[in-house]
Amino acid sequence: MEKTLTIKIPNELWVNDFSENKTADFTYSGPDKVWFLVEKTDTSVIVSPVTYAAEPQVRENEIAVAVEIATATEAELAAAIILQPELTPHQYTHTKQINYDGSVYYAISNPKLNDYYDVLSSQTGTLSLVSITKNQPNPNLTPALQKQQLIEKYLADYEFDAEDRAKVEAYLAIISAYVAKVKTAYVWKFITVPNDVPEIPAELMALFNTLTPPVAAPAPVQI
């Protein structure tokens, strides 16, 4: 039988952000009933990477979970789509994107459902989904945020004359724009991540060194 699944997907592949409420359709095509083989160990529960059209034999540490496709939950139907054997290899297509530094990233434009989600199981065989993320923020983000927060603290804690304030605010605009860029400049989009965090100008550092008392460094940034 065939059945279409409409499921939420993240704003961008591998990024744990669903704020845009995007959805995508994926189609199951296969038997009316399938089985999932779930293996339980002392430390984990593992779902077999394939579905079965007939009930599989199980060992002592395994259970077979039957799913009727017509009445399957979202997680069960998604699992059937993700774990069914591919009759023909999926042909990925890509969209050329230009990173902020001018380098090129070829983003997958037709992800499969298993590019978005992994299948998990409870000890009793209840299936669920977990989104696949690549937790690799740009290494330049933390030092850039620290500089941004430091400049914001100087502006909040001290009175500057108009000329000096304009210089401080000019750098704040630069570092803030940079932070906005690198927040979504994930590591996997680069062959080599450029080391290009805008430094605080020497003129501003000299100005800050004349202030009493000096501004304490911001707390470590949590990404």
N, C-alpha and C positions, 0 to 999 in steps of 0.2 A: 504494500500500500504506500501511498504518498501522503505526507502531512507537512504543513508549513509551520515553522516556529518563528514567531516574532519576538525578539529578545533585545534587552537593553545592551548597548555597547558603549565603551568609553569614548570621550571626545577624540582621542587619538589612540591608536594601537599601542599597547604596553604601558599606558599611562593611567593610573588609578584616579580618573576624574570623569564622573558621569554627569556633570552639571548641565550639559547641553541637552540632556534627555534624548540622546540619539538611540535609534533602534535599527535593526537589520533583520532581514528574512533569510532563513536557511531551510532547506527542504530535506526531510527524511524520505528515503525511498528504499523499502526493504520488506522483510516479513512483517505480518501483523503482530507477531509476538516475538520478543527477543529475551535472552538471558544475559545477565552480567555475572561474571565470576569475580567474587570478592575474596581476597586472601587476608587473613588476620595474622599478624605477628605479635611479638611481645611489645613492640614499639610503634607499630603503624598498621594502617589498613590500606591495602592496595587494590585498585580496581584493574582488572585485566584490560589490556589495550585493545581488545576486540570484543564484539558482541557475538552471541551464539544464536543460531536459528533453531536449535534443539537444546533441550536441557543438558548441560554438561555434567560429567561425573565430577564429584568433589572429593577432596581429601579432608582429613580431620580438621584442618585449620582453614577451610574454605566454605563459602556458602554461595549458592546460585540464586540470583535475584531475578524473578520473572517480571516482565513489563509488557502490558497490553498497550500497543501504540495508540489505539483509539482513545484510551482514557489516561494516557501518560501525563504526569505532571511536567511542568516546564523543565525541571532538572532531568527527569527521566528521558524526555524526548531529546533534549540537548545531548545527553549522554549517548543515546542511540545514534545520533548524527555524528558525534565526535568519534565514537569508538567503532563504528561499522567499517569493515574493510573497504578500501577504495578500489573500485573496479578499474578506474583509469587515474593516473596521477593528476593532481590539481595543477593547472598551469597558472602560475602567479603572473600578474602584471604589475608594473611599477609606474609611479609618477615621480618625475624629476622635481626635486625641491632644492632651493638654494639656501644654504645656511647663512647666518648673519656675517660670517667671515668670507663669504664667496665660495666656499667649498660646496660640493654637490652631495646630496643624499637622495637615494632612490627608495621612496616609501612604497610599501606594499599597498596596492589600490584595490585588491580583491581578497582580503583575508578570509581564511576558513574559520569556522566556529571554534576549532581547537587552537587557533592563533589568539583567540580572546579568552578562552576558558579551559581550565583543567577540571576533570571529574574526580570528586572525592566520595567517600562512603563512610557511614557510621559503622560501629561494630555490628549492628543488626542489619546492615545492607540498605539503609536509607541513603539515596544518592543526593548529592548537592554539587554546586559549581563554585569555583573560586577563580576570580579574574587573574589573568597572567600579567604581571608587571615586571618591568626591568628597573629596579631601584638604583639607578645610576645617574644621580643629578650631576650636572656639569661641575667639575672640581673648582671652577672659578666662581661659583655662586656664593660659597661661604665667605671668602675674603672680600668679595664685592659687597655683600650684605653688611659685613663688619665695617667697611669704610663708609657705606651709606648711613648706618646707624650712628657712627662716630660723628659725622658731619652734622647730622640732625641734632645730636646732643649739644654740639658746640653752638648751633644756632639757637637752641632752646635755653641754654644756660648763660649765654654771654650777650652783651650789647656790643654791636660793631657799628662803626660809622658807615655811612651809605656806600662808600667806595669798597670797603672791605667786605661788607655784607653782600654786595653784588658779586664779588669774586668767590665768596664761599657758596653762594646760591648757584653760581654758574657751574662749579664743580659738582654740587649736589645734583643738578639737572643731568650732568653727564653720567655720573655713577648710577643714578636712578634709572636712566634709560638703558644702561648696560645691564643692570639687574633684571629689568623687564625682558630683555632679549635672552639672557642665559637661563632664565627659569624654564624655558621650553627647549633649550639647546642641549638635548640629552646626549650622553656620551656615545650611544650607538649611531648617532647621525654623523659622526666624524671619524675619519681615519686617524687624524691627530688633532686633539683639542688645542686650540691656540692659547698660549699664555699671554692674555692681552687685557688683564684687569686694569682699568685706568688708575694710575697712581695719583695720590694727592700731590698737587704741585708743590715744589720746594718753597715757593713764595707763601703758600698757605701754611705749610709746616712751620716756617719761620714765624709767621703771625701767631699761630697757636702756642708756640713755645714762649711767647711773651705774656701769655695769660696766667693769672694766678687766682685760685689754684688750678693746676692742669686738670683737664677732663679725664676721668677714669675710663679705661677701655670698656666697651660694651660687653655684656655677658656673651659667651659662645652662642652662635646662631644655631638653632635647631631647624634642620631641613625636613 
